[in-house]
Amino acid sequence: MYSIHKIKAAAAALMVGILLATAFAASARAGNGQDGLTARQWKAVQARARATDRYYRIGTYSPVALGDKQRAIATDQYFRLGRYAVIDASVPFQWSDAGIGAGAMLGALLVGGGLAVALRRRSEAPSPA
């Protein structure tokens, strides 16, 4: 009986924590990310940031980033990934793998059901006085 009260108290505390986290997250998202700037000022800040990136060759303007993109395309072509993937439709469905998965799922359900019945019977048993 005492453990049930502890579980209920822990669940209530967890629920209060989730509600508080949701409330704080909603209030944090209320801003538009512009820190009180007008739309025109925000566009100016973004343009200035892009110009700085271009001048110092950082971010998307860095030679490394441009080289990484070309390297990724070459890797996709070599290993036939992404849009270069070749799908082989001749591979049949693997019934043996599906049977193993279904058997494992059935076994897990039986074990879980047995544990649930055993725990329920144990909690319903009259306690000695």
TORPA-4810 file (N, C-alpha, C, O; in nm, 3 decimals):
<nodes>
NODE_1_0.082_-0.118_0.000_0.000_0.000_0.000_0.087_0.126_0.000_0.057_0.223_-0.069_M
NODE_2_0.194_0.123_0.079_0.280_0.239_0.090_0.349_0.268_-0.044_0.367_0.384_-0.080_Y
NODE_3_0.387_0.163_-0.117_0.455_0.184_-0.245_0.361_0.247_-0.348_0.406_0.323_-0.433_S
NODE_4_0.232_0.217_-0.341_0.136_0.278_-0.433_0.130_0.429_-0.411_0.122_0.506_-0.506_I
NODE_5_0.134_0.471_-0.285_0.132_0.614_-0.254_0.260_0.682_-0.305_0.256_0.795_-0.354_H
NODE_6_0.373_0.611_-0.294_0.498_0.667_-0.344_0.494_0.681_-0.495_0.544_0.780_-0.550_K
NODE_7_0.437_0.583_-0.562_0.428_0.589_-0.709_0.336_0.703_-0.750_0.367_0.777_-0.844_I
NODE_8_0.223_0.718_-0.681_0.131_0.827_-0.713_0.196_0.963_-0.690_0.179_1.055_-0.769_K
NODE_9_0.271_0.976_-0.581_0.339_1.102_-0.551_0.445_1.132_-0.656_0.460_1.247_-0.699_A
NODE_10_0.520_1.029_-0.698_0.623_1.050_-0.800_0.559_1.087_-0.933_0.611_1.174_-1.004_A
NODE_11_0.447_1.024_-0.968_0.378_1.057_-1.093_0.324_1.199_-1.089_0.331_1.270_-1.189_A
NODE_12_0.271_1.241_-0.974_0.220_1.378_-0.962_0.334_1.479_-0.975_0.319_1.581_-1.042_A
NODE_13_0.447_1.450_-0.911_0.562_1.541_-0.920_0.613_1.548_-1.064_0.649_1.656_-1.111_A
NODE_14_0.616_1.435_-1.132_0.660_1.433_-1.271_0.565_1.513_-1.359_0.610_1.586_-1.448_L
NODE_15_0.437_1.501_-1.336_0.339_1.575_-1.414_0.352_1.726_-1.392_0.343_1.804_-1.486_M
NODE_16_0.374_1.766_-1.267_0.393_1.908_-1.238_0.519_1.959_-1.309_0.519_2.069_-1.363_V
NODE_17_0.625_1.877_-1.308_0.748_1.916_-1.376_0.728_1.931_-1.526_0.780_2.025_-1.587_G
NODE_18_0.653_1.840_-1.585_0.626_1.848_-1.729_0.544_1.972_-1.762_0.570_2.041_-1.860_I
NODE_19_0.443_2.000_-1.678_0.361_2.119_-1.702_0.442_2.247_-1.689_0.425_2.340_-1.768_L
NODE_20_0.530_2.253_-1.588_0.614_2.372_-1.573_0.710_2.388_-1.690_0.730_2.498_-1.740_L
NODE_21_0.770_2.277_-1.734_0.863_2.283_-1.847_0.791_2.330_-1.973_0.845_2.408_-2.051_A
NODE_22_0.670_2.281_-1.993_0.592_2.323_-2.109_0.558_2.471_-2.102_0.565_2.542_-2.203_T
NODE_23_0.522_2.518_-1.984_0.488_2.660_-1.968_0.609_2.748_-1.995_0.598_2.851_-2.063_A
NODE_24_0.727_2.709_-1.941_0.847_2.789_-1.962_0.892_2.784_-2.107_0.939_2.884_-2.160_F
NODE_25_0.879_2.669_-2.171_0.919_2.657_-2.312_0.827_2.742_-2.400_0.874_2.805_-2.495_A
NODE_26_0.698_2.745_-2.368_0.605_2.826_-2.447_0.636_2.975_-2.432_0.629_3.050_-2.529_A
NODE_27_0.672_3.017_-2.311_0.703_3.158_-2.292_0.836_3.193_-2.357_0.855_3.307_-2.401_S
NODE_28_0.930_3.097_-2.363_1.058_3.124_-2.428_1.041_3.136_-2.579_1.112_3.213_-2.644_A
NODE_29_0.945_3.059_-2.636_0.923_3.064_-2.780_0.837_3.182_-2.821_0.816_3.204_-2.940_R
NODE_30_0.787_3.257_-2.728_0.697_3.366_-2.761_0.767_3.475_-2.843_0.703_3.542_-2.924_A
NODE_31_0.897_3.493_-2.822_0.971_3.591_-2.900_0.987_3.545_-3.043_0.978_3.426_-3.072_G
NODE_32_1.011_3.639_-3.134_1.024_3.604_-3.275_1.169_3.584_-3.316_1.197_3.570_-3.435_N
NODE_33_1.261_3.583_-3.222_1.402_3.561_-3.253_1.474_3.685_-3.300_1.591_3.677_-3.337_G
NODE_34_1.409_3.799_-3.300_1.469_3.921_-3.351_1.513_4.015_-3.240_1.565_4.123_-3.268_Q
NODE_35_1.493_3.977_-3.119_1.536_4.056_-3.003_1.485_4.200_-3.007_1.560_4.293_-2.980_D
NODE_36_1.358_4.219_-3.041_1.297_4.351_-3.039_1.330_4.437_-3.159_1.305_4.558_-3.155_G
NODE_37_1.384_4.380_-3.265_1.417_4.457_-3.385_1.298_4.459_-3.479_1.216_4.368_-3.481_L
NODE_38_1.291_4.565_-3.557_1.187_4.569_-3.660_1.230_4.476_-3.774_1.344_4.431_-3.778_T
NODE_39_1.138_4.449_-3.866_1.169_4.360_-3.978_1.282_4.416_-4.063_1.368_4.341_-4.110_A
NODE_40_1.282_4.547_-4.084_1.387_4.609_-4.165_1.523_4.599_-4.095_1.624_4.571_-4.160_R
NODE_41_1.527_4.623_-3.964_1.651_4.611_-3.889_1.703_4.467_-3.889_1.823_4.442_-3.901_Q
NODE_42_1.610_4.373_-3.876_1.649_4.231_-3.874_1.711_4.190_-4.008_1.810_4.117_-4.010_W
NODE_43_1.654_4.237_-4.120_1.710_4.207_-4.252_1.850_4.268_-4.265_1.938_4.208_-4.326_K
NODE_44_1.869_4.386_-4.210_2.000_4.452_-4.216_2.103_4.372_-4.137_2.217_4.356_-4.181_A
NODE_45_2.064_4.321_-4.021_2.155_4.239_-3.940_2.193_4.112_-4.017_2.310_4.073_-4.017_V
NODE_46_2.096_4.048_-4.080_2.125_3.927_-4.156_2.215_3.955_-4.276_2.305_3.877_-4.305_Q
NODE_47_2.191_4.066_-4.346_2.275_4.102_-4.461_2.417_4.131_-4.416_2.513_4.092_-4.483_A
NODE_48_2.431_4.199_-4.303_2.564_4.228_-4.250_2.637_4.100_-4.213_2.757_4.088_-4.236_R
NODE_49_2.565_4.003_-4.156_2.626_3.876_-4.119_2.671_3.798_-4.242_2.778_3.738_-4.242_A
NODE_50_2.589_3.799_-4.349_2.628_3.731_-4.472_2.751_3.797_-4.535_2.840_3.728_-4.585_R
NODE_51_2.755_3.930_-4.533_2.869_4.001_-4.589_2.997_3.972_-4.511_3.104_3.957_-4.569_A
NODE_52_2.985_3.963_-4.380_3.101_3.930_-4.297_3.149_3.788_-4.326_3.270_3.764_-4.336_T
NODE_53_3.056_3.695_-4.340_3.093_3.557_-4.373_3.164_3.550_-4.507_3.264_3.480_-4.522_D
NODE_54_3.113_3.623_-4.605_3.173_3.623_-4.738_3.313_3.684_-4.732_3.405_3.631_-4.794_R
NODE_55_3.331_3.796_-4.659_3.460_3.864_-4.652_3.566_3.776_-4.585_3.678_3.766_-4.634_Y
NODE_56_3.529_3.712_-4.473_3.625_3.630_-4.400_3.625_3.483_-4.446_3.697_3.401_-4.390_Y
NODE_57_3.544_3.453_-4.547_3.535_3.317_-4.602_3.506_3.214_-4.494_3.581_3.117_-4.477_R
NODE_58_3.397_3.236_-4.421_3.357_3.141_-4.319_3.215_3.094_-4.349_3.144_3.154_-4.430_I
NODE_59_3.175_2.988_-4.283_3.040_2.935_-4.303_3.026_2.874_-4.441_3.109_2.793_-4.483_G
NODE_60_2.921_2.912_-4.511_2.896_2.854_-4.643_2.992_2.907_-4.748_2.999_2.852_-4.858_T
NODE_61_3.066_3.012_-4.718_3.159_3.070_-4.814_3.302_3.018_-4.797_3.391_3.061_-4.870_Y
NODE_62_3.325_2.927_-4.705_3.461_2.876_-4.683_3.497_2.776_-4.792_3.410_2.701_-4.839_S
NODE_63_3.623_2.773_-4.833_3.665_2.676_-4.934_3.646_2.532_-4.887_3.620_2.443_-4.967_P
NODE_64_3.660_2.510_-4.758_3.643_2.376_-4.704_3.498_2.331_-4.720_3.473_2.216_-4.758_V
NODE_65_3.404_2.419_-4.693_3.262_2.383_-4.706_3.228_2.354_-4.851_3.153_2.261_-4.879_A
NODE_66_3.282_2.433_-4.943_3.256_2.408_-5.084_3.319_2.277_-5.127_3.260_2.202_-5.205_L
NODE_67_3.440_2.248_-5.078_3.507_2.121_-5.109_3.435_2.003_-5.048_3.431_1.895_-5.108_G
NODE_68_3.378_2.021_-4.929_3.304_1.912_-4.864_3.183_1.873_-4.946_3.148_1.755_-4.953_D
NODE_69_3.118_1.970_-5.008_2.999_1.940_-5.088_3.038_1.855_-5.209_2.971_1.757_-5.241_K
NODE_70_3.146_1.892_-5.275_3.192_1.814_-5.390_3.235_1.674_-5.348_3.210_1.577_-5.419_Q
NODE_71_3.300_1.664_-5.233_3.344_1.534_-5.182_3.223_1.447_-5.148_3.226_1.327_-5.173_R
NODE_72_3.118_1.507_-5.092_2.998_1.431_-5.059_2.929_1.379_-5.184_2.879_1.267_-5.186_A
NODE_73_2.926_1.460_-5.290_2.866_1.416_-5.416_2.945_1.300_-5.475_2.888_1.202_-5.522_I
NODE_74_3.078_1.312_-5.472_3.161_1.203_-5.526_3.144_1.075_-5.445_3.142_0.966_-5.501_A
NODE_75_3.133_1.088_-5.313_3.112_0.970_-5.228_2.978_0.905_-5.258_2.968_0.783_-5.265_T
NODE_76_2.874_0.986_-5.275_2.742_0.932_-5.308_2.745_0.858_-5.441_2.684_0.752_-5.455_D
NODE_77_2.816_0.914_-5.539_2.825_0.847_-5.668_2.901_0.714_-5.657_2.859_0.614_-5.715_Q
NODE_78_3.012_0.714_-5.584_3.095_0.594_-5.573_3.021_0.481_-5.502_3.022_0.367_-5.547_Y
NODE_79_2.957_0.514_-5.389_2.888_0.412_-5.310_2.741_0.395_-5.349_2.669_0.317_-5.286_F
NODE_80_2.697_0.468_-5.452_2.559_0.463_-5.500_2.459_0.494_-5.387_2.371_0.414_-5.355_R
NODE_81_2.477_0.612_-5.329_2.390_0.657_-5.222_2.307_0.776_-5.270_2.336_0.835_-5.373_L
NODE_82_2.203_0.810_-5.193_2.122_0.928_-5.224_2.053_0.914_-5.358_1.990_0.813_-5.385_G
NODE_83_2.065_1.018_-5.442_1.997_1.012_-5.572_2.068_0.920_-5.670_2.014_0.891_-5.777_R
NODE_84_2.188_0.872_-5.636_2.261_0.780_-5.723_2.238_0.634_-5.685_2.300_0.544_-5.741_Y
NODE_85_2.149_0.610_-5.590_2.122_0.475_-5.543_2.054_0.392_-5.652_1.968_0.441_-5.726_A
NODE_86_2.096_0.266_-5.660_2.036_0.172_-5.753_1.961_0.070_-5.669_2.021_0.001_-5.586_V
NODE_87_1.831_0.061_-5.689_1.749_-0.028_-5.609_1.728_-0.157_-5.686_1.680_-0.157_-5.799_I
NODE_88_1.767_-0.267_-5.622_1.755_-0.398_-5.685_1.623_-0.460_-5.645_1.603_-0.497_-5.529_D
NODE_89_1.531_-0.472_-5.742_1.398_-0.524_-5.713_1.394_-0.676_-5.716_1.289_-0.735_-5.689_A
NODE_90_1.506_-0.741_-5.748_1.505_-0.886_-5.761_1.522_-0.957_-5.626_1.512_-1.080_-5.621_S
NODE_91_1.546_-0.885_-5.519_1.564_-0.947_-5.388_1.426_-0.984_-5.333_1.343_-0.895_-5.313_V
NODE_92_1.401_-1.113_-5.308_1.268_-1.154_-5.259_1.253_-1.122_-5.110_1.350_-1.096_-5.039_P
NODE_93_1.129_-1.125_-5.066_1.100_-1.100_-4.924_1.158_-1.213_-4.841_1.143_-1.330_-4.877_F
NODE_94_1.223_-1.182_-4.733_1.288_-1.281_-4.647_1.189_-1.329_-4.542_1.177_-1.268_-4.435_Q
NODE_95_1.119_-1.439_-4.571_1.019_-1.491_-4.480_1.083_-1.544_-4.353_1.021_-1.538_-4.246_W
NODE_96_1.205_-1.595_-4.361_1.270_-1.647_-4.240_1.298_-1.534_-4.140_1.280_-1.552_-4.020_S
NODE_97_1.340_-1.419_-4.189_1.364_-1.305_-4.101_1.234_-1.256_-4.039_1.230_-1.220_-3.921_D
NODE_98_1.127_-1.255_-4.118_0.998_-1.213_-4.065_0.948_-1.310_-3.959_0.889_-1.268_-3.859_A
NODE_99_0.970_-1.439_-3.979_0.929_-1.539_-3.880_1.006_-1.525_-3.750_0.949_-1.540_-3.642_G
NODE_100_1.135_-1.496_-3.759_1.215_-1.476_-3.638_1.165_-1.354_-3.562_1.153_-1.358_-3.439_I
NODE_101_1.136_-1.246_-3.633_1.085_-1.126_-3.567_0.950_-1.148_-3.502_0.925_-1.102_-3.390_G
NODE_102_0.861_-1.221_-3.572_0.728_-1.248_-3.516_0.738_-1.338_-3.394_0.666_-1.318_-3.296_A
NODE_103_0.827_-1.437_-3.399_0.846_-1.525_-3.283_0.901_-1.450_-3.163_0.859_-1.473_-3.050_G
NODE_104_0.996_-1.361_-3.187_1.052_-1.282_-3.078_0.946_-1.191_-3.016_0.941_-1.176_-2.894_A
NODE_105_0.862_-1.131_-3.100_0.755_-1.044_-3.049_0.655_-1.125_-2.967_0.612_-1.080_-2.861_M
NODE_106_0.618_-1.244_-3.015_0.524_-1.328_-2.942_0.583_-1.371_-2.807_0.514_-1.371_-2.705_L
NODE_107_0.711_-1.407_-2.807_0.777_-1.444_-2.682_0.779_-1.329_-2.582_0.756_-1.349_-2.463_G
NODE_108_0.808_-1.208_-2.631_0.810_-1.091_-2.543_0.671_-1.063_-2.486_0.658_-1.028_-2.369_A
NODE_109_0.568_-1.079_-2.569_0.431_-1.060_-2.520_0.395_-1.163_-2.413_0.331_-1.130_-2.314_L
NODE_110_0.434_-1.288_-2.435_0.405_-1.392_-2.336_0.477_-1.367_-2.204_0.418_-1.381_-2.097_L
NODE_111_0.603_-1.329_-2.211_0.678_-1.299_-2.088_0.618_-1.180_-2.016_0.600_-1.184_-1.894_V
NODE_112_0.584_-1.073_-2.091_0.523_-0.955_-2.028_0.388_-0.986_-1.968_0.357_-0.941_-1.857_G
NODE_113_0.306_-1.063_-2.039_0.176_-1.101_-1.985_0.187_-1.187_-1.861_0.113_-1.169_-1.765_G
NODE_114_0.281_-1.282_-1.862_0.303_-1.366_-1.744_0.348_-1.285_-1.624_0.303_-1.310_-1.512_G
NODE_115_0.436_-1.189_-1.646_0.480_-1.103_-1.536_0.365_-1.019_-1.482_0.352_-1.000_-1.361_L
NODE_116_0.282_-0.968_-1.572_0.169_-0.886_-1.528_0.071_-0.968_-1.444_0.023_-0.921_-1.341_A
NODE_117_0.043_-1.092_-1.488_-0.048_-1.177_-1.411_0.013_-1.213_-1.277_-0.056_-1.211_-1.175_V
NODE_118_0.143_-1.245_-1.275_0.208_-1.284_-1.150_0.210_-1.167_-1.051_0.185_-1.186_-0.932_A
NODE_119_0.240_-1.048_-1.100_0.244_-0.933_-1.010_0.105_-0.896_-0.961_0.089_-0.852_-0.847_L
NODE_120_0.006_-0.913_-1.046_-0.131_-0.881_-1.004_-0.177_-0.978_-0.896_-0.236_-0.936_-0.796_R
NODE_121_-0.150_-1.106_-0.915_-0.189_-1.205_-0.814_-0.114_-1.182_-0.684_-0.169_-1.203_-0.575_R
NODE_122_0.009_-1.140_-0.694_0.088_-1.117_-0.575_0.033_-0.999_-0.495_0.029_-1.001_-0.372_R
NODE_123_-0.010_-0.893_-0.568_-0.062_-0.775_-0.498_-0.203_-0.799_-0.442_-0.243_-0.733_-0.346_S
NODE_124_-0.279_-0.893_-0.501_-0.413_-0.922_-0.452_-0.414_-1.020_-0.335_-0.514_-1.033_-0.265_E
NODE_125_-0.303_-1.088_-0.315_-0.299_-1.187_-0.206_-0.317_-1.117_-0.072_-0.260_-1.010_-0.049_A
NODE_126_-0.400_-1.178_0.018_-0.420_-1.115_0.150_-0.292_-1.117_0.230_-0.221_-1.218_0.234_P
NODE_127_-0.264_-1.007_0.294_-0.142_-0.999_0.374_-0.169_-1.057_0.513_-0.275_-1.035_0.570_S
NODE_128_-0.070_-1.131_0.566_-0.089_-1.188_0.700_-0.094_-1.078_0.806_-0.021_-0.979_0.800_P
NODE_129_-0.181_-1.098_0.902_-0.201_-0.996_1.005_-0.102_-1.006_1.111_-0.105_-0.928_1.206_A
</nodes>
